[in-house]
Amino acid sequence: MEENYKLVKEYKVPHETFKKAYKAYQKKFVRTKSIIFTLIFLILAADFVYAAVKAPDNRLVYLLIMVCIALAFREWYNSKRIYQNICDSYKALGEPLYRIAIGEEQIEISTVSTPDEDTDEEDAEEDIPEENELSPESSVIKLDEDYGLLEYDEFFLLMQGKAMFYILPKKGFSEEELETVRSTGKKNSAQ
């Protein structure tokens, strides 16, 4: 879809910014659910402890106490493990170069290159792209009711629903370009 873009810019997301942004995303959408389930399992375990005190011969209660404690630990630990795994995976990518294109109806984000794709000029002349070679497709974020924009000191989180988000660091962007990004959230809230 051809569209007149208000902003087209290439950028990189440093690993430290990625870590902060992913932690902010987890805090907003994942951590609350995790804390609620952890508390539920701990309350159930406490209730089963009370039942065990009232009826010490009931062995099923002891099993349920252990299951509830294990589920509470798993719920608490999983969010930390997922955070660490995703941050390590991103660090292994290096620092890919991304391109953002902001239009009236949508935002396109694409990967321009990864550190492995950087080649010398001599190698570039020899590399002729094949017809079957796959290039990464652009991700399109529609500026509709599912779109969300969260602004932090060092970055923006551009979200399509709760499941998909993109990190846009503020470093390297002019104040006018940052206002263009901010206006995508204002347009959405006005609808």
HELIX and SHEET records of a PDB file:
HELIX    1   1 HIS A   15  PHE A   29  1                                  15    
HELIX    2   2 ARG A   31  LYS A   54  1                                  24    
HELIX    3   3 ARG A   59  LEU A   93  1                                  35    
HELIX    4   4 PRO A  115  GLU A  117  5                                   3    
HELIX    5   5 GLU A  121  GLU A  126  1                                   6    
HELIX    6   6 GLU A  175  ALA A  190  1                                  16    
SHEET    1   A 4 LEU A   7  LYS A  12  0                                        
SHEET    2   A 4 LEU A  97  ILE A 102 -1                                        
SHEET    3   A 4 GLN A 106  SER A 113 -1                                        
SHEET    4   A 4 SER A 139  LYS A 142 -1                                        
SHEET    1   B 3 TYR A 147  GLU A 151  0                                        
SHEET    2   B 3 PHE A 155  GLN A 160 -1                                        
SHEET    3   B 3 MET A 164  PRO A 169 -1                                        
END                                                                             
